[in-house]
Amino acid sequence: MYEDEDTFVLLEPGEDEVFVSMEQLQSRIKSWLERWPSGSLPFDLQNFKTLDEAASHLVSNSCELEIGGGFGSIQWFQVRLEER
């Protein structure tokens, strides 16, 4: 049997990989977007009214966010965990 919950592996610059829920992933992506220089979000994210909407869009439609400034990127991958 597999767990029903959406689980992701998250890779962030300088950090070990971690397993996170969809909500945790959206929160971590939003945190990175909040640190972005004002008015310079990536082009495909500029039309979203909130950072929550932008983070949700990224989780649903992408698996990487280029950070720039020498940081590299964050990546995430959906995984299925087997119940024990």
N, C-alpha and C positions, 0 to 999 in steps of 0.2 A: 504494500500500500504506500501511497505517496501522500504527503501533506497537501492540503488544499490551499494553504496560504501562499501568496506570491513571495518568493524568496529570490534575492539577488546576491551576487558576489560583487563587491565594490572595491575598486582599486583607485587609491588616491596617491598623489605624489608624496613620497617620503613616509608612507604608512603601509602596514601589513594589510593584506586582503582581509575583508570582513564580510560576513553574511548579514544582510539587512532585509527588513521587510520593505514593501513598496512605499509605505509612509515614511520610513526612515530614509530611504533613498531619496525621495522627493525633498525631504527636509535638508539632507546633506547637499543636494544639488542647489537648492535655494540658497543655502549658506554661501556657496561659491559664487552664485550670481549676485548676492548682496555685496560682495567684495569687489565687483566689477566697477571700473571707473564710470562715473555717472554719464549716461547717454551714449555709452559705447558697447552695449550688448551686441552679441553676434547678430548679423542682419536678420536671420530667420527667427529671432526671438524678440525683435523690437516692436512688433505689432501686438504683443500680448499686454493686457491691461495690468496684470499683476505678475510678480515673480513666481507665485504659486502656480499660475496658469502656464508660465514658461517652463517651470520644472516638470510639471505634469506632462506637458508636450514632449519634453526631452525623454522622459522615462518611457513614454508610449511609442516614440518614433525614432529613437536613436540609441546608441550604446556608448557614446563618447562625447566629451565636452573639452575642447581645446582651451586651456587656461591662458596660455601666452605668458609673457614676462619671464620666460625661463622656467616656468613651473611644469610645463608639459601638458598632460591631460588627465582627466578622470575618466574611468571606464566602468561600465557595469554590465552584467550578464545575468539573465534570469536562469535560475537553476531549479531542479526538482529534487527535493530531499526525500530520501526513503525513511519512513517511520521504522523505528526499532522496537 
